[in-house]
Amino acid sequence: MELRHIRYLLAVADHGNFTRAAESLHVSQPTLSQQIRQLERRLGVPLLDRSGKTVRLTDAGVAYTHHARLALRDLDAGERAVHDVNDLSRGHVRVAVTPTFTTYLIGPLVHRFRGAYPGITVSVHETTQDLMEADLLADRIDVGIAFAGTHAAGVEATALFVETLCLVVDPRHPLAGTRSLPVGELADIPLGMLSRTFATRLHIDDYFEECAVVPRIAVESDSVSTLLELVRLGSLATVLPCATTRVHTDLRRVPLTPDLPTRTVVLLRRGSAYHSAAARAFTATAVAFADEPMNHR
């Protein structure tokens, strides 16, 4: 039995189809089928039910793939540990962020990190906080940046800074230059807002509800960059972290009255697991970066 047998089986289980699995593995379908039959002969049981249109795991296959995934995860962690270079001349760190951090935080942070450790490759992934914590526990990412709250067992959080939200507008917008805007006036102002799949949107909706304000939402989007582009055209305002205007200097912030509730930004890691030198360096860089007030105010 070799590792490729296990990887081939998991690919078929994930795709439910030999053709797609073979394409993802860059091998021929006959080769894939032959390798999996070798594994089945080695174990003495069929692992796949090939009788239907979709290939499914047998009961034995379900039991085996559960342990196979855990074994591959541990082997991958071991490989990273072997190749981890403590002088940080090379390495790889996998980072996940919730989407609003792309407007002001992750770009400058990664730029700072790359300046200090140019030999380390950084992979950045946008995701929801729930998926981020699941990915941490499954060792699919090394570090997450999200918000304080109740976290999954096994995930530890380190506070970075407190984030504030405000109205963000283009300089041509009628509200540009307003020192403070009563939230009730948003009922007459067209807004572009993140969709309700974002935790930030739910946070803002709770604020509007507490203030008994029904905002005039003209556009909803799953893309932060799309919202910023619409704001730049001058007709819409949006609600985003105030620090957005520090990076996007062509935009203006307008504080709302009463203030939107603040949120604590945290760095997430697995609590009891191997942390590569690259991941430890990224964590230290993020903490030091967050301690500089200009980076998130």
BELDAZI-V805743 format. One line per field, one symbol per residue. ss: DSSP state (H for helix, E for strand, L for the rest). phi: phi as a letter, one per 20 degrees, with the letter a starting at -180 (. if undefined). psi: psi as a letter, one per 40 degrees, with the letter a starting at -180 (. if undefined). Layout:
ss: ???
phi: ???
psi: ???
This chain:
ss: LLHHHHHHHHHHHHHLLHHHHHHHHLLLHHHHHHHHHHHHHHHLLLLEELLLLLLEELHHHHHHHHHHHHHHHHHHHHHHHHHLLLLLLLEEEEEEELHHHHHLLHHHHHHHHHHHLLLEEEEEEELLHHHHHHHHHLLLLLEEEEELLLLLLLEEEEEEEEELEEEEEELLLLLLLLLLEEHHHHHHLEEEEELLLLHHHHHHHHHHHHLLLLLEEEEEELLHHHHHHHHHLLLLEEEEELLHHHHLLLEEEELEELLLLLEEEEEEEELLLLLLHHHHHHHHHHHHHHLLHHHLL
phi: .cgfgfffffffffemafffffffemcffgffffffffffffenbfdcedfdfdfcffgffffffgffffffffffffffffefdfemfbqbcdcccfgffffbdfffffgffffecfeeedddceaefffgfffffemecdbccbcfredfgnddddfdaddddbfccegefgegnffadffgfffddfddcffffeffffffffffffelddfeeebdbedffffffffffneddbdbggfgffeefedcdcfdcfffgeceecedbffcbfdfffffffgffffffffegfebf
psi: hidddddddddddddfhdddddddefiidddddddddddddddeihdhhedadhhihiddddddddddddddddddddddddehheefeiahhhhiiideeededdddddddddddgeehhhhhhhiidddddddddefeidiihaiiahiihehihhhdihhiiihhiideidehehdhhhddeedehhihiiieehddddddddddddefhhighdhiiehdddddddddeeeiiihihdededdgeeiiihiihiiiiiihhihhihdgihhiddddddddddddddehdeee.
